[in-house]
Amino acid sequence: MCGRYVSTRSPQDLVRLFHVTGWRAEERLAPSWNVAPTDDVWAVLERSPRDRGEGATAERELRPLRWGLVPSWAKDRAIGARMINARVETVHAKPAFRRAFLRHRCLLPADGFYEWEAVKDPATGRSRKQPYFIHPEGEGLLALAGLYAYWRDPAVKQDDDPAAWLMTCTIITTEATDAAGRVHPRMPLALTEAHYDAWLDPGHQDPDRLRTLLTRPADGHLHARPVSMAVNDVRNNGPQLLDELVAPDEADRH
């Protein structure tokens, strides 16, 4: 599972890194060191602008989407809170995801992600969940494989009202290995740069070929470090959340 992640790159950086040709400068998101479900997140996607007619060339866009996919057939947007992840083993077949897997794929830029490990508190002897920040080497960026969907809000009468449409997304996950596997059995999938074009191209609709593009983040070479329990509260944010937690006996040595 991926239930929290970090996304601090500026839209200008993301436009450059992902060769985006369509971004509205008025659309901005603040850097976040504690991205949580139902937050707006940056997504890179390709689609044909409606005003250019059918058959127009798809344009690569940077868009803010709501994390938690709401399928087009959903009666209420609240379902999105339960659709933050899609398992790679079944994403092509599940009714909530299979249409998006064929037509609406995206990349979700992330500095890294959080997972929790059950550990015993030495002071109390009780079990607690220790958060870890899992990230690639150096200042590397993960391009998490995602899907997006459009949802029409039935409470809004006019189709041309911006409030009538909600765009949402989900993160595809797989079995965890390497550092992530020592903390949690699942982790998000990421794409290598060589696969960006094929994954984003809405014209590619062969599910078997699409699944071959999905790999483990950074080819499985990730680092995990324990961080403060402060990350557990979604109201906490800031770069201090990434500081490595130092055990009391280690702190005494310094």
PyMOL commands that set and color helices and strands:
alter all, ss='L'
color gray80, all
select helices_A, chain A and resi 11-17+50-52+77-82+98-103+162-164+178-183+193-200+207-211+217-220+229-232+239-242+248-251
alter helices_A, ss='H'
color red, helices_A
select strands_A, chain A and resi 5-7+32-35+40-47+59-67+85-87+105-110+112-120+127-135+142-152+165-175+186-188+223-226
alter strands_A, ss='S'
color yellow, strands_A
deselect
rebuild
show_as cartoon
